[in-house]
């Protein structure tokens, strides 16, 4: 059995993050390519992705609630869920299915895997509370590096092999994740840590911290714009004369620039604070969407993806840190799950609207609409930060 200790915790948590994001990149970055290879239209691809995100929106808080109510440790819960993902991936790979069966099974795999993210993120704080410190930024930057390499390699590989072989790669990576979690012995938690004075307003479990509903609304808008572009990047590239290899290169650039950014975040947060960096990330996200709208070639898309450095790369650690500060220890998993559900709800809307907008209006008009939505999201995140600061100052 592997037990987190002060010496090996960082390595173990980094492996958990790396394997999660490698599989995530394979599943979500190439979902359109896989479904296109199965003969699905843009509208049908959007519907399948929308259903998967919709199910995940419900699954994330439900899983957190069930684990807490039954007293199941997150590590063991993750292991069981990974095992289910292994089974579903094997069925998709080896069992001949009609079109509807493929769509349903693929939707279930995406739904389940998306719902795992809050649990994976929550392990960092959980292990730190147990006396085994974890640097989330270091682990997440390593995961981004492997994510980038994975999608770059897969983008190249899909030029040589059919996209319908993708489930074989899901199966391999998710199986490794399940084995790691199976061998992992959860650390023993000490008594509940004292509650921070900065989160007095969240003592009542049924109340949200000040500004939190605005934050959730902003996340929905930002994720809608971001995920629609990522999910339909192949169609965007095709409209600019590109293809699958351009898709892989664009997404790998975005992932590669996350690596130094997430590492740098640990240093910047000590000077600027998590909330300030969250607001900065939101506006950088909106500006990135604007640059994608202006792009006239695949090269211009590559340039826009460089802004991943200060948008999604800063958002990822800042939202985790903000939720940990805004919620008391016993409600942190719930808070992370709510944020995950908000992000996933934006994914639902992006998938439902994406295929329809692209088929009805074309790529340029769709991207213009996304610019407005992203700006609205950044404004809501800014308002949430202001509300939180005002409330905290009045305590």
N, C-alpha and C positions, 0 to 999 in steps of 0.2 A: 504493500500500500504506500502511496505517496502522501505525505502529510506536509502542509505548508509550515515552514519555519522561517525565522528571520533571514536565514541564508538562501533558501531556495524559493521563497514566495514570489519574488519578482519574475523568476524564470518560469514558474508554473503558470502564473497569471498571464504572462506574455504569450505562452503557448496556447492558452485558452482563447485569448483575443485573436491570435494569428489564425488559428484553425477556423474560428467563427467567421472572420472576415474573408478568408479564402473561399469558403463555401458560399458566403453571401455574394461575393463577386461573380462566382460561376453561375449562381441561380438567377440573380436579379439583373446583372449587367447584360446577360445574353438571353434573357427571357424572350425578347422579341425574335431573336435569331432562331431559337429553338421552336417557337410556335409558328413562325413563318415556314420553317422547314417541315412542319406538320400540316401545312396548308391553311393556316388561319389567316384571316384578313386583319387589317389594322383595328377595325371595330371589335372583332372577336378577341384580339389580343388585349385590347383595353378592358373588355368585359372580364376576361380571365384574371388580369392583374387587379382590377377593381374588386372583384369578389375575394381574392386572396387578402388584399389589404383590409377589406371590410371585416372578414373573419378575424384577422389578426388584431384589429382594433378592439374587438370584444375579448379575445383570448388573453391579451397582455394583462389587464387588471384582474381578470378571472383567475389566471394561473397564479399570480401573486397572492390573491386572496385565499385560494385553496391551499397553497403551500403554507401560508402563515396560520390558517385555521387548523390544519392537520399537523402542524409542527414538523413539517418535512424540510430538511436543510436544502438551501438552494442548489448546492452541488449535486445532491441526489436527485432533485427534481430535474435539473438540467440533463443528467445522465439518462433518465427515463425518457425525456422528450427527444433527446438525440437518438435514442434507440428506435423510437417511432419514426423519426425522419429517415433512418437507415432502411427500415422496412418499406416505407413508401417509395423511396428512391429505387430500391431493388424491384419493386412491382412495376414502376414506370419504365425501368430498363428492360426487364425480361418478360413481362406479360403483354401479349398482343392486345391492344385496346382500340375500340372505335374512337372517333374524334371526340365525342362527348366524354368518354372515359378518360382520355388523355387530359382534357381540360380540367375535369374534376380532380384527378389525382395530382396534376401539376399545381392546381390552385391550393390544395391541401398542404403540399410540401412548402410552398412559398408562405402560406399563412402561418404554419407552425414555426418555420425558421425565423420569420420576422418577429414573432412573439417572444423569441428567446433573448433578444437584445437587452431588455431591462435586467434580466437575471444575470447575464454575463457582466454587465456594467456594475451591478450591485455587489459582486464578489469583491471588488477592490476595497470598498469601504468596510465590508464585513470582515475581511481578513485583517485590515488595519485595526479595526476595533478589537480583534483577538490578539493583538500584539505582534502581528506579522505585517509590517508596513509595505504598502504597494504604491509604486509611482504609476498612476493611471496614464499619464502622458507618455512615459517611456514605452509602456506596453502597447498603447494605442498607435504610437508612431511606428513601432515594429510591425504591427498588424497592417498598417497602411502600406508599408514597404512591400510586404508579401502579397497584399491585395493588388497592388500595382503590377508586380511581376506576374501574378496569376492571370489577370485580365489581358495584359500585354501578350503573354504567351498563348492564351486561349484565342485571342483575336487573330494571331498569326496562324494558329493550328486550325481554326475554322475555315481558313482558306484552303486547307489540305484535306480535311475530313468533313463529313456531313454534321450539321448542327444537332441532328437527332441523337448523336452519341453523348451529348452533354450529361445526361443522368449518370453515366459511368463515373464521371469526375465528381459529381455531387456525392455519390455513394462512397468513393474512396476517402474524401476529406471528412465527411460527416462520421464515417466509421472510426477514423482516428480520434475525432472529438469525443465520441461515445466511450472509446477505450480509455482515454485520458481521464474523463470524469468518473469512470467506473473505478479506476485505480486510486483516485484522489480521496483521501480521508479528510473530511471537514474539520477545521480547527475548532477548539473549544472556546466559546465566547465567555468573557468575564461578565460581571454584573453590568446592567444597563448603564451606559455612560450618562453623565449629567447633561441635562438639557441646556443648550446655549440660550443666553438671555435674548439673542437676536431672533429667536423663533417662538417667543411667548404666545404670539397670536395663533399658533397652530397646535396648542395643547389639546384643543377639542378636535378629535379625529375627523369629525364631520365638517370642519371648517377648513377653507383653503387659506394659505398665507396671502397677505395683501399683494395684489398685482398678478397673482397666479392665473386666474381666468383669462386675463389679457395676454399673458405669456402663452397660454395654450392656443388662443386664437391666432397669435402671430406665428407660432410654429406650424399650425395648419396651413396658413397661406404660404409660408416659405417652403415647406416640404412639397406642397402642391406644385409650385413652379419648378423646384429643383428636381423632383422625381419624374415629372412629366418629361423634362428634357432628357434625363438619363434613360428612362424607359424607351423613349422614342428617338434616341440619338441616332440609331441606324437610319430611320426615315429622314432625320435632319441632314445627315451626311449624304444620303442618296439624293436629296434635293439640291445639294451643292456639288454633285458629281463624284461623291465618295462611296465607300462601301464598308464591309465588315472589318477590314484591316484598319481603316480610319477610325471606326468605332472603338476598337481595342486600343489604338494609340491615344485617342482623346481621353478615354477613361483612365488609362494607365498614367498619363501625364497628371491628371487630377489627383490620382492616388499617390504618385511619387512626391508631389509638392506638399502633401499632407505630412510627410515624415518629418522634415525639419520644423514645420509649423507647429505640430503637436508637441514636439520636444521643446521648442522655443516658448510655448505657452506656459510651461512650468516656471519659467523665469519672468515672463511678462506679468503673470497674475500677481506676483509679489509686489509689483509696482502699481499696476493699474486696477487690479481686482477682477473677480470673475464677472460681475454684472457689466462693467464697462466693456470688457472683451466680448461678452455676449451681444451687446448692442452693436459694437463695431462689426462683428461677424455677420449680423443680420443685414446691415447696410451693404457690406461687401458682397453678400449673397445677391442682393437686389441689383447691384451694379454688374455682377457677373452675368445675370440673366439679360441685362440690357446689351452687353457685349455679344452674347450669343445671338440676340435679335439682329444686331448690326452685321454679323458675319456674312461674308460673300464667298467664302471658300473653306475647305477643311482646315487649312492653316490658321485662319482667323478663329476657328473653334478651338484649336490647340492653344492659341494665345488667351482666349477667354478662360479655358480650363486652368490656367496658371493661377487665377484668382481663387481657386480652391484653397490656396495657401492661407488666406485670411478669412475665408467664409466658412465652409463646412469644417475645415480643420480646426478653427477656433471654436466653432459652435459645439463640436462633440465633447471636448472636456469641460467647456464653460457651463453647459446645461447640466451635466452630471454634478459638477461642483456646486452650482446654484441650488439645485434641488436638495442636495445633502445639507446645505446651510439653511434653506428655507423650512425644511421639515424636521421634526424631532426624530431621533433614531428609530423609534418603533414604527414610524410612518414613511421612512425613506424609500422602501421598496414600492410602497403604494404611490408615492410621488413620482418615482422613476417610471412606473408603469403608466401613470396618467400622461406624462410627457411622451412616452413611447406611443401611447394610443393616439395622442394628438398628431404626432408625426405621421403615424400610419393612416389616420383619417385623411390627412392631406394626400397621402399616397392613393387612397381610395378615390378621392375626387380627381386626382391626376389621371388615374387609369380609366375612370368612367368618362371623363371629359376628353382625354387625350386623343383616342382614336376617332371620336366623333368630330372634334374640332379640326383635326388634321384632314379628315375626309371631306368635311364641309367647307372649310375656309382655307386650307393649305398651311404650309409651314410658317411663312412670314406673319400672317394674321394671328396665328396661334401664339407665336412667340411674343407678339406685341401685347396680347392679353396677359401673358405670363409676367411681363415687365410690371404691369399695373398691380397684379396680385402680389408680386414679390415686394414691391414698395409698400403696399398696405401691411404686409407681414412685418417688415422692418419697423414701420411706425408703431405697430401694436407692441412689439418687443420693447421698443424705446419707452412707450407709455407704461408698460409693466415694470420696467426698471425704475422709472421715476416714482411710481406708486409705492414700490417697495422701499425705496430710500426715504420717501416722505413719511411712511408709516413707522419705519425703524427710528427715524429722528424724533418722532413724537412719543416714543415709548418712555 
